[in-house]
Amino acid sequence: MGANTRPTKLTRLDVTDADGLRVGGKIIPQTFFLTKNVAAGAAVADFDGVLPVPVAAKLISVTMRYQTASSAAETLMVKKVPSGTAKAAGTDCLAAGMALNGTPDTNISPALHATAANYTFAAGDGIGEVASGAPTLLDGVGITYQFQRV
């Protein structure tokens, strides 16, 4: 091969360390996080909205924490919401909803749904939450979603 000759086809690139994969000198992250905070009060309306997932990815963990628990036994379900779909009609990502009336200031890390397709997102799908009732007294809620690129 001459100095100006390039291979015509690259069939495979093996990188032994994910941090070694760089494009333009920047590390390509394999995982990323999306976070939602509901700082003052957490009524049903405060869980409105959907966070867009920017790339095809699989949800690998959810962590929720609140400062003040709800006074009733409501739960919060995480939903995969494709574009053009109402959040309530989205697909359940968790095996069961997260209790909103547990111990305050404690991390809650629920199990994912048994079906991987339920928590595998196409680029542009969204992630949102649906409460089972009307949380009362719930306050200071933070939810972090960890994704892995697929």
CORHUVEN-V619860 format. One record per residue. RES is the residue in one small letter. PHI is phi in whole degrees, 0 to 359 (NA if undefined). OMEGA is omega in radians with two decimals (NA if undefined). Layout:
res = (RES RES)
phi = (PHI PHI)
omega = (OMEGA OMEGA)
This chain:
res = (m g a n t r p t k l t r l d v t d a d g l r v g g k i i p q t f f l t k n v a a g a a v a d f d g v l p v p v a a k l i s v t m r y q t a s s a a e t l m v k k v p s g t a k a a g t d c l a a g m a l n g t p d t n i s p a l h a t a a n y t f a a g d g i g e v a s g a p t l l d g v g i t y q f q r v)
phi = (NA 280 296 259 263 246 298 277 212 256 273 197 236 259 235 277 227 304 290 278 276 229 234 61 83 253 293 269 290 271 235 210 238 237 229 235 237 238 283 245 74 213 283 307 297 289 264 296 94 225 272 290 264 286 222 299 202 247 291 245 196 231 227 237 210 225 273 231 284 292 275 234 271 279 232 234 255 270 237 272 233 297 304 87 248 291 304 298 268 292 265 297 266 252 293 204 295 274 294 260 240 272 280 299 58 235 294 244 235 285 284 284 302 292 259 302 299 292 236 253 251 277 304 97 297 241 232 212 233 230 276 283 210 249 305 244 76 302 205 65 266 230 230 241 250 253 241 239 299 240)
omega = (3.10 -3.09 -3.11 -3.11 3.11 3.04 -3.09 -3.10 3.04 -3.06 -3.09 3.08 3.12 3.07 -3.06 -3.14 -3.09 3.12 3.11 3.12 -3.09 3.03 -3.09 3.12 -3.11 3.10 3.07 -3.09 3.12 3.08 3.07 -3.07 2.92 -3.08 3.05 3.11 3.02 -2.94 -3.02 -3.11 -3.13 3.06 -3.13 -3.11 -3.13 3.08 3.07 3.11 -3.11 3.07 3.08 3.06 -2.93 -3.10 3.05 -3.03 3.08 3.05 -3.13 3.04 3.04 3.04 3.11 3.09 3.06 -3.12 3.11 -3.12 3.03 3.14 3.13 -3.02 3.07 3.05 3.10 3.11 3.06 -3.07 2.92 -3.02 3.08 3.09 3.14 -3.12 3.05 -3.08 -3.11 3.13 3.13 -3.09 3.10 3.09 -3.05 3.06 3.11 3.12 3.11 3.14 3.12 -3.10 -3.13 -3.11 3.12 3.07 3.14 3.10 3.07 -3.13 -3.04 3.05 3.06 3.12 -3.13 -3.12 -3.06 3.13 -3.14 -3.13 3.03 -2.98 2.94 3.06 3.14 3.00 3.11 3.06 -3.10 -3.10 3.08 3.11 -3.12 -3.14 3.12 -3.10 3.12 3.14 3.13 -3.06 3.04 -3.07 3.02 3.13 3.10 3.11 3.05 -3.13 3.00 3.10 3.07 NA)
